[in-house]
Amino acid sequence: MLAALIHGIALAFGLILPLGAQNVFIFNQGASQARFRKAIPVIVTASLCDTLLILLSVLGVSVIVLTIPALQTALFSIGILFLIYMGWSIWKSEPASLSQKEKASVSVKKGIIFAMSVSLLNPHAILDTVGVIGTSSLNYQGSSKVAFTLACILVSWIWFFGLALAGKIVGDFDNEGKFMRIINKISALIIWAVAIYIGFQLYDLLK
């Protein structure tokens, strides 16, 4: 059981650490909100989405994505379009100064929708969850499988709260928004890079 717990923690960290669209969005939310509590709905939404994907993968339900080509193609296509739009939104956004953040930050509703989209419409993240966490969970049964699953979920929650907190610290330090302007440009490029990568995967799928 302990081995399963450690395996789950290490595996989840390995999957979640690389910069991706989801991480970039959570960090930006932490940096752009005037108060950290304003970012909590987005953090919780992303964490719940990851929890759902992990549970579906461990239970074997989400493997359907890999077995139905039409569904996989649709997911890839929607994901690419969304990531292009999200990258553009971040690229053109102008970071607000500390005194302007209350007015400039996105609404809770929009933030939640973006968090759900970047979590559930990101084929790369979904396939990673299905292919890595889902496959690895097959090595365990009973309490060990539960420990492995809970470890993956716990890491996800801790990581998103920590990432948003790091963004808040950077955002507060950068009173004039100069550093965040650079971060936004880099973030948009990373998101577009993910979209291009998924585009190549879609091309291979359609060949």
Secondary structure, 3 states (H helix, E strand, C coil): CHHHHHHHHHHHHHHHCCCCHHHHHHHHHHHHCCCHHHHHHHHHHHHHHHHHHHHHHHHCCCCHHHHCHHHHHHHHHHHHHHHHHHHHHHHHCCCCCCCCHHHHCCCHHHHHHHHHHHHHCCHHHHHHHHHHHHHHHCCCCHHHHHHHHHHHHHHHHHHHHHHHHHHHHHHHHCCCCHHHHHHHHHHHHHHHHHHHHHHHHHHHHHC
